[in-house]
Amino acid sequence: MPPRRFNGPQLRLARRKAGKTQLQLAKSPGVDLRSHAPVADWEAERKFPPGEKLPGIAAALSVDIDVLFPREGPCDLTDLRCDAALSREAVVRAVGGGISLWLLGAAERGDRHLDSAWMPALADLYEVSVDVLKAAQRRSFGEADPVPAEAVGLPVLTLQLRARVAERYPDGEPASGEIAAAVNEAVGTDVVRGDQVDAILRGIPADRVFGGAQGARSVAITGLAHYFGVSELDLDDLGAERRVVADLRYLANRYNVALAGRGDEGGVSPQMVALLSDLVNRDVTSPPYP
């Protein structure tokens, strides 16, 4: 099984959503197969694709690789090479300088360290820093990562969703697919998939999970908030402030008023202040604005 998690039925769903046949996927750049047969084997999980083809598969289906083929931990040398969509043969051809298939394989297996002279060229090829390459080599040799001086913060959506899941399911977290199904049933339509819930819970930023599609991202967050009984602002990792500013821009455009004051006025324009005051004080039972 490749270092990234692979799920054949999930690949089939992603392919069908992308509107591609097995043959079209097989012939996509970065996949480069002659027939559809290997793709059929992957989807049935009779075989698993080579790790270096996973980036090409994800790109062909327009799905983030960390969503379609998630990884639980940091990269080792094999992972870096595969994420660069390179076979060992391709690396040897590109780097040269005495590196061989055997030496590269020995380093990836944790049997023999890479020659330091190859490090800069390999790092450039994998599009990482030399420090990242050295850290990956340590993992290939089973060495523990040092504790970072400062932990990288997780997205607000990840932290909040983890907390909501823990509250809703105190006896144990269900599979991400079950959470997605429950959310979709609660809102009456499909707003989020299991692989997307899984990616969010693992800390993948929402913009990557939803491929930059802000509409899909917003609808999914609305559905999740409805299911867990919280405000959308509690889950949205754009932050409440940015959401409020976006809403103010919408109101300014809808009612054709200036958002910001001009010249020496500064701040919010008097017209916007008047509109907000009217909206706040308007009785909720009165007809909405035209």
C-alpha atoms as a printed R data frame, in Angstrom:
    type eleno elety resid chain resno       x      y       z
1   ATOM     1    CA   MET     A     1   0.000  0.000   0.000
2   ATOM     2    CA   PRO     A     2   1.407  3.452  -0.857
3   ATOM     3    CA   PRO     A     3   2.437  5.856   1.964
4   ATOM     4    CA   ARG     A     4  -0.614  7.981   1.291
5   ATOM     5    CA   ARG     A     5  -3.955  6.474   2.238
6   ATOM     6    CA   PHE     A     6  -5.683  5.053  -0.820
7   ATOM     7    CA   ASN     A     7  -9.375  4.270  -1.204
8   ATOM     8    CA   GLY     A     8 -10.523  2.679  -4.453
9   ATOM     9    CA   PRO     A     9 -14.251  3.479  -4.157
10  ATOM    10    CA   GLN     A    10 -13.367  7.085  -3.272
11  ATOM    11    CA   LEU     A    11 -11.234  7.303  -6.403
12  ATOM    12    CA   ARG     A    12 -14.171  6.000  -8.452
13  ATOM    13    CA   LEU     A    13 -16.487  8.657  -6.981
14  ATOM    14    CA   ALA     A    14 -13.959 11.431  -7.680
15  ATOM    15    CA   ARG     A    15 -13.467 10.213 -11.254
16  ATOM    16    CA   ARG     A    16 -17.189 10.110 -11.947
17  ATOM    17    CA   LYS     A    17 -17.688 13.543 -10.399
18  ATOM    18    CA   ALA     A    18 -14.947 14.864 -12.715
19  ATOM    19    CA   GLY     A    19 -16.835 13.355 -15.672
20  ATOM    20    CA   LYS     A    20 -13.915 11.193 -16.803
21  ATOM    21    CA   THR     A    21 -13.871  7.613 -18.004
22  ATOM    22    CA   GLN     A    22 -11.283  5.171 -16.724
23  ATOM    23    CA   LEU     A    23  -9.441  5.467 -20.041
24  ATOM    24    CA   GLN     A    24  -9.425  9.267 -19.905
25  ATOM    25    CA   LEU     A    25  -7.952  9.160 -16.414
26  ATOM    26    CA   ALA     A    26  -5.402  6.573 -17.525
27  ATOM    27    CA   LYS     A    27  -4.177  8.795 -20.359
28  ATOM    28    CA   SER     A    28  -4.049 12.010 -18.301
29  ATOM    29    CA   PRO     A    29  -0.679 13.780 -17.853
30  ATOM    30    CA   GLY     A    30   1.163 12.355 -14.891
31  ATOM    31    CA   VAL     A    31  -0.793  9.079 -15.097
32  ATOM    32    CA   ASP     A    32   0.320  8.109 -18.624
33  ATOM    33    CA   LEU     A    33  -1.085  4.610 -19.004
34  ATOM    34    CA   ARG     A    34  -1.939  2.828 -22.244
35  ATOM    35    CA   SER     A    35  -5.223  1.304 -21.137
36  ATOM    36    CA   HIS     A    36  -7.940  1.643 -18.552
37  ATOM    37    CA   ALA     A    37  -7.135 -1.723 -16.945
38  ATOM    38    CA   PRO     A    38  -4.837 -0.395 -14.159
39  ATOM    39    CA   VAL     A    39  -7.441  2.217 -13.200
40  ATOM    40    CA   ALA     A    40 -10.093 -0.504 -12.975
41  ATOM    41    CA   ASP     A    41  -7.752 -2.507 -10.723
42  ATOM    42    CA   TRP     A    42  -7.154  0.530  -8.498
43  ATOM    43    CA   GLU     A    43 -10.846  1.278  -8.097
44  ATOM    44    CA   ALA     A    44 -11.549 -2.357  -7.217
45  ATOM    45    CA   GLU     A    45  -8.507 -2.279  -4.880
46  ATOM    46    CA   ARG     A    46  -6.995 -5.301  -6.592
47  ATOM    47    CA   LYS     A    47  -3.840 -3.207  -6.961
48  ATOM    48    CA   PHE     A    48  -2.621  0.180  -5.746
49  ATOM    49    CA   PRO     A    49  -1.147  2.892  -7.966
50  ATOM    50    CA   PRO     A    50   2.566  3.696  -7.721
51  ATOM    51    CA   GLY     A    51   3.076  6.549  -5.287
52  ATOM    52    CA   GLU     A    52   4.600  8.817  -7.924
53  ATOM    53    CA   LYS     A    53   1.343  8.683  -9.949
54  ATOM    54    CA   LEU     A    54  -0.872  9.954  -7.131
55  ATOM    55    CA   PRO     A    55  -0.158 13.669  -7.844
56  ATOM    56    CA   GLY     A    56  -1.087 13.163 -11.504
57  ATOM    57    CA   ILE     A    57  -4.296 11.328 -10.581
58  ATOM    58    CA   ALA     A    58  -5.344 14.064  -8.142
59  ATOM    59    CA   ALA     A    59  -4.532 16.808 -10.664
60  ATOM    60    CA   ALA     A    60  -6.478 15.044 -13.418
61  ATOM    61    CA   LEU     A    61  -9.542 14.889 -11.167
62  ATOM    62    CA   SER     A    62  -9.101 18.464  -9.851
63  ATOM    63    CA   VAL     A    63  -9.024 17.277  -6.241
64  ATOM    64    CA   ASP     A    64  -6.395 18.320  -3.703
65  ATOM    65    CA   ILE     A    65  -4.008 15.409  -3.208
66  ATOM    66    CA   ASP     A    66  -4.256 15.713   0.597
67  ATOM    67    CA   VAL     A    67  -8.020 15.297   0.317
68  ATOM    68    CA   LEU     A    68  -8.079 12.436  -2.185
69  ATOM    69    CA   PHE     A    69  -4.996 10.628  -0.841
70  ATOM    70    CA   PRO     A    70  -4.458 11.830   2.748
71  ATOM    71    CA   ARG     A    71  -1.266 11.187   4.681
72  ATOM    72    CA   GLU     A    72  -1.316 10.739   8.430
73  ATOM    73    CA   GLY     A    73   2.199 11.973   9.164
74  ATOM    74    CA   PRO     A    74   5.153 13.936   7.767
75  ATOM    75    CA   CYS     A    75   7.088 12.833   4.685
76  ATOM    76    CA   ASP     A    76  10.048 10.478   4.457
77  ATOM    77    CA   LEU     A    77  12.339 10.315   1.401
78  ATOM    78    CA   THR     A    78   9.995  8.075  -0.573
79  ATOM    79    CA   ASP     A    79   7.067 10.382   0.125
80  ATOM    80    CA   LEU     A    80   8.978 13.458  -1.070
81  ATOM    81    CA   ARG     A    81   9.914 11.733  -4.307
82  ATOM    82    CA   CYS     A    82   6.389 10.498  -4.932
83  ATOM    83    CA   ASP     A    83   4.864 13.882  -4.135
84  ATOM    84    CA   ALA     A    84   7.174 15.302  -6.800
85  ATOM    85    CA   ALA     A    85   5.641 12.737  -9.213
86  ATOM    86    CA   LEU     A    86   9.044 11.157  -9.875
87  ATOM    87    CA   SER     A    87  10.126  7.537 -10.186
88  ATOM    88    CA   ARG     A    88  13.547  6.524  -8.890
89  ATOM    89    CA   GLU     A    89  14.738  6.219 -12.474
90  ATOM    90    CA   ALA     A    90  13.651  9.794 -13.204
91  ATOM    91    CA   VAL     A    91  15.486 11.069 -10.122
92  ATOM    92    CA   VAL     A    92  18.716  9.301 -11.099
93  ATOM    93    CA   ARG     A    93  18.513 10.728 -14.621
94  ATOM    94    CA   ALA     A    94  17.870 14.242 -13.342
95  ATOM    95    CA   VAL     A    95  20.463 14.352 -10.558
96  ATOM    96    CA   GLY     A    96  23.332 12.265 -11.920
97  ATOM    97    CA   GLY     A    97  26.609 12.928 -10.134
98  ATOM    98    CA   GLY     A    98  27.144  9.358  -9.034
99  ATOM    99    CA   ILE     A    99  23.750  8.651  -7.522
100 ATOM   100    CA   SER     A   100  22.338  5.299  -8.622
101 ATOM   101    CA   LEU     A   101  19.085  3.415  -8.323
102 ATOM   102    CA   TRP     A   102  20.626  1.245  -5.626
103 ATOM   103    CA   LEU     A   103  21.933  4.187  -3.576
104 ATOM   104    CA   LEU     A   104  18.645  6.086  -3.828
105 ATOM   105    CA   GLY     A   105  16.695  2.958  -2.888
106 ATOM   106    CA   ALA     A   106  19.049  2.291   0.042
107 ATOM   107    CA   ALA     A   107  18.470  5.803   1.371
108 ATOM   108    CA   GLU     A   108  14.677  5.469   1.030
109 ATOM   109    CA   ARG     A   109  14.788  2.116   2.855
110 ATOM   110    CA   GLY     A   110  16.916  3.585   5.645
111 ATOM   111    CA   ASP     A   111  19.986  1.472   4.844
112 ATOM   112    CA   ARG     A   112  22.487  4.100   3.715
113 ATOM   113    CA   HIS     A   113  22.502  7.899   3.998
114 ATOM   114    CA   LEU     A   114  22.479 10.108   0.942
115 ATOM   115    CA   ASP     A   115  25.776 11.710  -0.031
116 ATOM   116    CA   SER     A   116  25.651 15.338   1.167
117 ATOM   117    CA   ALA     A   117  26.773 16.450  -2.319
118 ATOM   118    CA   TRP     A   118  23.436 15.254  -3.741
119 ATOM   119    CA   MET     A   119  21.303 17.130  -1.213
120 ATOM   120    CA   PRO     A   120  20.961 20.519  -3.001
121 ATOM   121    CA   ALA     A   121  20.079 18.923  -6.350
122 ATOM   122    CA   LEU     A   122  17.556 16.554  -4.758
123 ATOM   123    CA   ALA     A   123  15.981 19.366  -2.747
124 ATOM   124    CA   ASP     A   124  15.588 21.454  -5.913
125 ATOM   125    CA   LEU     A   125  14.113 18.489  -7.749
126 ATOM   126    CA   TYR     A   126  11.607 17.791  -4.971
127 ATOM   127    CA   GLU     A   127  10.905 21.534  -4.580
128 ATOM   128    CA   VAL     A   128  11.732 21.548  -0.855
129 ATOM   129    CA   SER     A   129  14.514 23.007   1.243
130 ATOM   130    CA   VAL     A   130  17.631 21.024   2.150
131 ATOM   131    CA   ASP     A   131  16.457 21.070   5.790
132 ATOM   132    CA   VAL     A   132  13.148 19.453   4.783
133 ATOM   133    CA   LEU     A   133  15.071 16.838   2.785
134 ATOM   134    CA   LYS     A   134  17.314 16.058   5.764
135 ATOM   135    CA   ALA     A   135  14.283 15.747   8.047
136 ATOM   136    CA   ALA     A   136  12.685 13.323   5.563
137 ATOM   137    CA   GLN     A   137  15.894 11.270   5.546
138 ATOM   138    CA   ARG     A   138  15.811 11.048   9.340
139 ATOM   139    CA   ARG     A   139  12.293  9.654   9.138
140 ATOM   140    CA   SER     A   140  13.387  7.088   6.542
141 ATOM   141    CA   PHE     A   141  15.935  5.906   9.123
142 ATOM   142    CA   GLY     A   142  13.300  5.753  11.861
143 ATOM   143    CA   GLU     A   143  14.645  8.723  13.795
144 ATOM   144    CA   ALA     A   144  12.137 10.723  15.816
145 ATOM   145    CA   ASP     A   145  11.396 14.301  14.807
146 ATOM   146    CA   PRO     A   146  12.574 16.958  17.271
147 ATOM   147    CA   VAL     A   147   9.798 18.786  19.076
148 ATOM   148    CA   PRO     A   148   9.254 22.115  17.255
149 ATOM   149    CA   ALA     A   149   9.851 25.313  19.192
150 ATOM   150    CA   GLU     A   150   6.396 26.541  18.229
151 ATOM   151    CA   ALA     A   151   3.553 24.301  17.158
152 ATOM   152    CA   VAL     A   152   1.858 25.370  13.961
153 ATOM   153    CA   GLY     A   153  -1.729 26.373  14.715
154 ATOM   154    CA   LEU     A   154  -4.576 24.416  13.180
155 ATOM   155    CA   PRO     A   155  -7.336 26.188  11.239
156 ATOM   156    CA   VAL     A   156 -10.267 27.494  13.268
157 ATOM   157    CA   LEU     A   157 -12.625 25.225  11.318
158 ATOM   158    CA   THR     A   158 -10.594 22.148  12.309
159 ATOM   159    CA   LEU     A   159 -10.463 23.072  15.993
160 ATOM   160    CA   GLN     A   160 -14.130 23.964  16.178
161 ATOM   161    CA   LEU     A   161 -15.302 20.928  14.219
162 ATOM   162    CA   ARG     A   162 -13.234 18.597  16.400
163 ATOM   163    CA   ALA     A   163 -14.823 20.151  19.482
164 ATOM   164    CA   ARG     A   164 -18.337 19.870  18.069
165 ATOM   165    CA   VAL     A   165 -17.778 16.233  17.053
166 ATOM   166    CA   ALA     A   166 -16.459 15.400  20.535
167 ATOM   167    CA   GLU     A   167 -19.582 16.962  22.080
168 ATOM   168    CA   ARG     A   168 -22.017 15.261  19.696
169 ATOM   169    CA   TYR     A   169 -20.341 11.852  19.897
170 ATOM   170    CA   PRO     A   170 -19.020 11.450  23.476
171 ATOM   171    CA   ASP     A   171 -18.782  7.664  23.137
172 ATOM   172    CA   GLY     A   172 -16.379  7.766  20.211
173 ATOM   173    CA   GLU     A   173 -15.994  9.579  16.925
174 ATOM   174    CA   PRO     A   174 -17.782  7.881  14.010
175 ATOM   175    CA   ALA     A   175 -16.298  7.598  10.532
176 ATOM   176    CA   SER     A   176 -16.112 10.838   8.568
177 ATOM   177    CA   GLY     A   177 -18.535  9.380   6.021
178 ATOM   178    CA   GLU     A   178 -21.123  8.871   8.782
179 ATOM   179    CA   ILE     A   179 -20.723 12.470   9.950
180 ATOM   180    CA   ALA     A   180 -21.150 13.745   6.384
181 ATOM   181    CA   ALA     A   181 -24.245 11.572   5.875
182 ATOM   182    CA   ALA     A   182 -25.769 12.873   9.123
183 ATOM   183    CA   VAL     A   183 -25.100 16.498   8.127
184 ATOM   184    CA   ASN     A   184 -26.565 15.981   4.651
185 ATOM   185    CA   GLU     A   185 -29.654 14.289   6.068
186 ATOM   186    CA   ALA     A   186 -30.175 17.118   8.564
187 ATOM   187    CA   VAL     A   187 -30.107 19.841   5.897
188 ATOM   188    CA   GLY     A   188 -31.935 17.795   3.269
189 ATOM   189    CA   THR     A   189 -29.291 17.950   0.554
190 ATOM   190    CA   ASP     A   190 -25.684 16.938  -0.105
191 ATOM   191    CA   VAL     A   191 -23.456 19.737   1.157
192 ATOM   192    CA   VAL     A   192 -20.330 17.873   2.244
193 ATOM   193    CA   ARG     A   193 -18.577 14.563   1.518
194 ATOM   194    CA   GLY     A   194 -16.909 12.163   3.903
195 ATOM   195    CA   ASP     A   195 -13.441 12.788   2.491
196 ATOM   196    CA   GLN     A   196 -13.937 16.537   2.986
197 ATOM   197    CA   VAL     A   197 -14.968 16.078   6.626
198 ATOM   198    CA   ASP     A   198 -11.935 13.839   7.119
199 ATOM   199    CA   ALA     A   199  -9.606 16.428   5.568
200 ATOM   200    CA   ILE     A   200 -11.007 19.242   7.720
201 ATOM   201    CA   LEU     A   201 -10.615 17.159  10.890
202 ATOM   202    CA   ARG     A   202  -6.997 16.438   9.950
203 ATOM   203    CA   GLY     A   203  -6.216 20.142   9.651
204 ATOM   204    CA   ILE     A   204  -6.323 20.756   5.898
205 ATOM   205    CA   PRO     A   205  -7.389 24.407   5.281
206 ATOM   206    CA   ALA     A   206 -10.934 24.759   3.981
207 ATOM   207    CA   ASP     A   207  -9.842 26.531   0.789
208 ATOM   208    CA   ARG     A   208  -7.813 23.453  -0.158
209 ATOM   209    CA   VAL     A   209 -10.520 21.017   0.910
210 ATOM   210    CA   PHE     A   210 -13.055 22.713  -1.373
211 ATOM   211    CA   GLY     A   211 -10.586 23.453  -4.164
212 ATOM   212    CA   GLY     A   212 -10.943 27.217  -3.813
213 ATOM   213    CA   ALA     A   213 -14.680 27.067  -4.604
214 ATOM   214    CA   GLN     A   214 -15.991 29.607  -2.111
215 ATOM   215    CA   GLY     A   215 -19.620 28.762  -2.852
216 ATOM   216    CA   ALA     A   216 -19.147 25.082  -1.998
217 ATOM   217    CA   ARG     A   217 -17.090 26.038   1.043
218 ATOM   218    CA   SER     A   218 -19.774 28.414   2.340
219 ATOM   219    CA   VAL     A   219 -22.610 25.933   1.781
220 ATOM   220    CA   ALA     A   220 -20.685 23.169   3.564
221 ATOM   221    CA   ILE     A   221 -19.953 25.399   6.568
222 ATOM   222    CA   THR     A   222 -23.605 26.439   6.721
223 ATOM   223    CA   GLY     A   223 -24.646 22.770   6.721
224 ATOM   224    CA   LEU     A   224 -22.123 21.800   9.382
225 ATOM   225    CA   ALA     A   225 -23.177 24.725  11.577
226 ATOM   226    CA   HIS     A   226 -26.860 23.772  11.199
227 ATOM   227    CA   TYR     A   227 -26.204 20.145  12.119
228 ATOM   228    CA   PHE     A   228 -24.064 20.940  15.168
229 ATOM   229    CA   GLY     A   229 -26.338 23.773  16.298
230 ATOM   230    CA   VAL     A   230 -23.771 26.581  16.256
231 ATOM   231    CA   SER     A   231 -23.289 29.849  14.421
232 ATOM   232    CA   GLU     A   232 -21.513 29.734  11.076
233 ATOM   233    CA   LEU     A   233 -19.082 32.286  12.504
234 ATOM   234    CA   ASP     A   234 -18.004 29.705  15.107
235 ATOM   235    CA   LEU     A   235 -16.822 27.379  12.349
236 ATOM   236    CA   ASP     A   236 -15.696 29.729   9.601
237 ATOM   237    CA   ASP     A   237 -11.898 29.997   9.564
238 ATOM   238    CA   LEU     A   238 -12.165 33.216   7.572
239 ATOM   239    CA   GLY     A   239 -12.902 34.805  10.932
240 ATOM   240    CA   ALA     A   240 -15.915 36.764  12.080
241 ATOM   241    CA   GLU     A   241 -14.300 40.107  11.263
242 ATOM   242    CA   ARG     A   242 -13.700 39.216   7.616
243 ATOM   243    CA   ARG     A   243 -17.223 37.824   7.299
244 ATOM   244    CA   VAL     A   244 -18.711 41.026   8.737
245 ATOM   245    CA   VAL     A   245 -16.708 43.186   6.334
246 ATOM   246    CA   ALA     A   246 -17.824 40.989   3.423
247 ATOM   247    CA   ASP     A   247 -21.448 41.355   4.521
248 ATOM   248    CA   LEU     A   248 -21.060 45.140   4.803
249 ATOM   249    CA   ARG     A   249 -19.700 45.267   1.262
250 ATOM   250    CA   TYR     A   250 -22.735 43.277   0.124
251 ATOM   251    CA   LEU     A   251 -25.123 45.703   1.851
252 ATOM   252    CA   ALA     A   252 -23.313 48.697   0.382
253 ATOM   253    CA   ASN     A   253 -23.674 47.238  -3.092
254 ATOM   254    CA   ARG     A   254 -27.300 46.165  -2.616
255 ATOM   255    CA   TYR     A   255 -28.503 49.520  -1.296
256 ATOM   256    CA   ASN     A   256 -26.100 51.619  -3.372
257 ATOM   257    CA   VAL     A   257 -24.483 53.435  -0.457
258 ATOM   258    CA   ALA     A   258 -20.831 54.128   0.254
259 ATOM   259    CA   LEU     A   259 -19.243 51.770   2.773
260 ATOM   260    CA   ALA     A   260 -16.342 53.984   3.834
261 ATOM   261    CA   GLY     A   261 -16.347 57.689   4.596
262 ATOM   262    CA   ARG     A   262 -14.677 60.036   2.158
263 ATOM   263    CA   GLY     A   263 -11.981 62.626   2.716
264 ATOM   264    CA   ASP     A   264 -11.682 63.688   6.339
265 ATOM   265    CA   GLU     A   265 -14.695 61.650   7.449
266 ATOM   266    CA   GLY     A   266 -12.860 58.333   7.807
267 ATOM   267    CA   GLY     A   267 -14.441 55.137   9.119
268 ATOM   268    CA   VAL     A   268 -17.888 54.025   7.989
269 ATOM   269    CA   SER     A   269 -19.827 56.443   5.816
270 ATOM   270    CA   PRO     A   270 -22.836 58.285   7.337
271 ATOM   271    CA   GLN     A   271 -25.071 56.619   4.732
272 ATOM   272    CA   MET     A   272 -23.959 53.159   5.865
273 ATOM   273    CA   VAL     A   273 -24.404 54.083   9.535
274 ATOM   274    CA   ALA     A   274 -27.954 55.242   8.774
275 ATOM   275    CA   LEU     A   275 -28.705 52.034   6.843
276 ATOM   276    CA   LEU     A   276 -27.375 49.819   9.641
277 ATOM   277    CA   SER     A   277 -29.325 51.775  12.228
278 ATOM   278    CA   ASP     A   278 -32.495 51.350  10.197
279 ATOM   279    CA   LEU     A   279 -31.891 47.611   9.741
280 ATOM   280    CA   VAL     A   280 -31.159 47.065  13.441
281 ATOM   281    CA   ASN     A   281 -34.220 49.027  14.605
282 ATOM   282    CA   ARG     A   282 -36.612 47.681  11.979
283 ATOM   283    CA   ASP     A   283 -39.260 45.406  13.444
284 ATOM   284    CA   VAL     A   284 -38.639 41.834  12.355
285 ATOM   285    CA   THR     A   285 -42.287 41.436  11.352
286 ATOM   286    CA   SER     A   286 -42.216 44.330   8.891
287 ATOM   287    CA   PRO     A   287 -41.714 43.662   5.184
288 ATOM   288    CA   PRO     A   288 -38.086 43.294   4.122
289 ATOM   289    CA   TYR     A   289 -36.294 45.909   2.090
290 ATOM   290    CA   PRO     A   290 -37.164 45.763  -1.637
